[in-house]
Amino acid sequence: MTTNGVNGHHASVSRPLKPGIYAPIPTFFLPESEDLDIPSFEKHVVRIASAGVGPLLSGSMGEAIHLSHSERATLIKVARKALDKEGLVNVPIIAGIGAGSTRETIEFAQEAGAAGADYAIAIASGYFAGALAGNKKALKAFWVEVSSKSPIPVMIYNYPGASGGINLDSDLITELAIDCPNICGVKLTCGDVGKLTRIASTVSDSSFASIHPRTNKNAPFLVLGGFADFLLPGSYSNGHGAITGLGNIAPYSIAKLFELAEASHTDSALLPEAARLQGIVGRADATIAKASISGTKYLLEKLYGYGGLPRKPLPPIEPAAAEALWEHSHTRDLVRLERELSGKAK
């Protein structure tokens, strides 16, 4: 029995945060009421976890901005129960705690820990981006306070597109890694490979963990991309994988790409196949990401029979755009690869 955080919440098993692939899970809604579609959510969480991809709940892809406090807590509880039922007891849950204020972000962190989340991920609100974007002191203070008051380790979420253009530089992220022992990593949805390289050069150094130990020994500082299109080069820059929306569509493909990228460090004969998969995944990532949440849900509906619509006012994908996305050569190549790899796994 281990204690998860400072709130006394107990977890029956330790679920370390490991390098690899994580997917920001969409939140599914019933078509008429827009209530949570729990059966589809349970099915999807188990599907991606069974492929070796970890779930991140209530992030941008999960329409966190559209979810209440109780709904976010419900999703964590439901996901944990579904994973445990399928024997996936060691799969950790990362929960989004994004909010408008520091105060509410901390409340979400506390609620996430109490509901059973193992880790949290926090983004700076973009509502007052005009005042925050150039204020390094205020941005640093946000993650310092949130991480120090969170009962579970916190990851930095750097996504300018969802935070009014706020884009943390590598110096600030590295400072936070050094100064905040309860921060367990960063998701770089800025797509900046150079930034990943600079941060990883510090936190992936063999001496970093001993000089700057984490509050939770199971939560090392991971440098994760926000897309799957630079997994292979990211691996060779000492990165630790990705949190990618494409993991919802093709979890086996992206997990295999990461596996090959890591293995190629000691077996260069694997590099050509890793590069081939990176090409397929990278092209599909660029194409599908343009369709955002509604496009991902549409593809899930086509592939697996669930997906549905976003919560209003977020619009559904237009029929012509949906058809073009499904028929696009990049999508078709990825679907073929995913079917091949998932078939082999089964």
PyMOL commands that set and color helices and strands:
alter all, ss='L'
color gray80, all
select helices_A, chain A and resi 38-50+64-66+69-85+102-115+129-132+136-149+160-162+170-179+193-203+208-211+231-235+245-248+251-263+268-289+292-304+319-327+329-345
alter helices_A, ss='H'
color red, helices_A
select strands_A, chain A and resi 2-3+10-11+20-24+54-57+94-96+119-122+154-158+183-188+222-225+241-243
alter strands_A, ss='S'
color yellow, strands_A
deselect
rebuild
show_as cartoon
